[in-house]
Amino acid sequence: KLKNGKEVIIRHFKEEDMDMLVNFFQALPLKQRMYLRIDVMKKQNILRRYGNIDHERMYPVIALDNNKIIAEGTIFRFEFGWKRKLGEIRVVVAEDYQRLGLGSILTRELFLYAVTTDLLKVQAEIMETQKAALAAFKRIGFKQEAALKNHVTDINDNRRDLIIMTLDIEDMWRVMDDFVQDRFYVT
């Protein structure tokens, strides 16, 4: 249920959702597409990323309203090497559904998935101009780890600072353990 009372469906992305996903991404206004890592106006880029999903590498979820995708979120994993225990969260919400808590809901869903895996930390990379996204990740418990000056270039060739935010799963479990110990165990 969104902040405005509207109920939407959140579920795992399936291959048969591909046409809806292409429509979702291609309907985004330029001001949202400028933050994406791939050119979604080229269908083959979307097909390359979301076709033949390897669930060991990515876990995508979608939000639907009247059988139309209104948001998409994915946690990406590295399959090998020094980042293999790190998941990266990316969330995109259609303009008409922003500021209704949908981005936070999707992020929580992805984080709940992450705690069922062997991931130790989840990360989000956000341009400094994405104030709503920064605030949403902070509310969930993510902390800023770094601000890389002029590190990324948007599709209008403007250089932007990249903010890296993380949430350590082991730290979260310790906080929850301490909370449970303090509340439910009397010595």
N, C-alpha and C positions, 0 to 999 in steps of 0.2 A: 504494500500500500504506500503510495507516494504522499508527500506532505499535503497535496491538494485533495486527498481522499481517493484519488483514482487508483484502481487496482490494475496491475500489469502482471504478465507472466514472465518469470525468469527461468531459463532452462539452458541446458547444454546445447551448443551449436551442433547441427547435423549437416552432413553433406547436402541433403535435399533443401537446405535453407540458403544455398549459395546465391540463387537469383535475388532473394530478398536482401541478402547481405550486400550484394553489388548495388542494388537500388538504394539501400540505406547510405552507403558510403558516397555514392555519386550524387545524392541529394544534399549532402552537407554543403553549407555555404563556404565560400573561399576562406573566410576568417577562421573556420574550424579546420579546414583541410590544410592550412598552413602549418599546423602542428603535427601532422601525420608523417610517418617515416617513409611511406610509399605513396606514389601518385595513384590515388584511387580512381582517377578519371580514366585510367587505363585498366580495363577489366582484367587483362592477363596478370597484372600485379596482384590483384585480389585473389584470383584463382591460384596463383603460385603460392601465396601465403596460406590460404585457408583450404585449398584442395588437398585431398589425401592426407588428412590431419594425422600427425604422429603424436599420440597422446603422451608419449614420454617427453616430448619437447614443448608441447603447448596444450593449454586447457582453455578453450574459448566458451564463454557464456553469452547469451543474448537476452534482451528484454523485448517483449512483444506487447503491442497494443492493437487489438483487432487484426491479428495475423500480419502485422507489419513490424519489422524490427525498428526499435526506437533507441536502442543502445547496444553496445558490444563491449565486452571486456575479455581480456586474455591474460593468462600468466604464461610467460615464456621461460623455458629452462635451457640451459646449456647441457648438452649430452655428455661432454667430456671436459676434463681439465680443471683448472683452478677455480672456475666459476660454476661448477656443476651443482653446488649446493645453494646457489643464488637463483631466485625467481624474479623475473621482471614483470610488473603489472602495467598494463595499458588499458585505458578505458575511454570510450568515445560515446557521448550522449547527444542525441538530436537536440537542436536548439530549442524547440518547443517543450522539451522535457527537462531542461536544465533548471537548477536551483529548486528541484523538488525532492532531492535526496536520492535520486536514482544512481548517480555515480558512486555515492557512498555504499549503497546497497550492493552494487556489482563488485565493488572493491572488497567488501566484507565476504561476499560469496567466494571470490578468488582467494582471499586469505584463508578462509575455512578449508578450501581445497589444499592450500599450501601446507597447513598443519597436519594433513593426513599423509604427507609425503616425507621424503628425507631432506627437504629444503631446510636450511638453517636461517635464511634471511630472505626477505622480499624487498624489492627496490622499485622505485618509480622515478623516471626522469621527466622533468617538467621544465618548460621554458618559463623564465621569470615573469612573463606577461600573463601567464595562466593563473591568475589570482584565485579563482574559484576552485580549481583543481588543487592548488597548494593548500588552501583552507580545508578542503575535504579530506585530504590525506592526513593533515595534522589532527583533525577531529578523530580519526580512526586510531591514531597513535604513532603514525610515522614521524620520524625526526629528520631534520635536514642534516645531511652528512657533508655536503659540499656545494659550493657555488662556483662553477667554472665560467669565468668571464669570457664573453664573446666566443663561446665554445661551439655554438650551433648557428646555422643560417636557415631562416625560414624560406618559404617558397617565393617570397618577394625580395630575396637577397638581403634581408636585414639580419645583421648579426645579433644574437641574443645570448644572455647568460643561461646556462643550463643548471638547474637545481636538481641535486640527487637526494632523494629522501628514502629512508629505509625503516624497516620494522624487523627487529631481530626476534625470531620465533622462540629461541631458547630463553631470552630475557622475558618475553611475554609469559612463557610457562612458569618461570620463577616467580614473577609477580602474582600470577594466579595461584600458585602453590602457597605463597606467603599469605595471600588473602584468605584462602580456605583454612590454612592452619590457624590464623588469628581468629577467624569467625566461628569455626566449628570444633576446634579442639581446645578443651580447657585443661590446664595442668594443675 
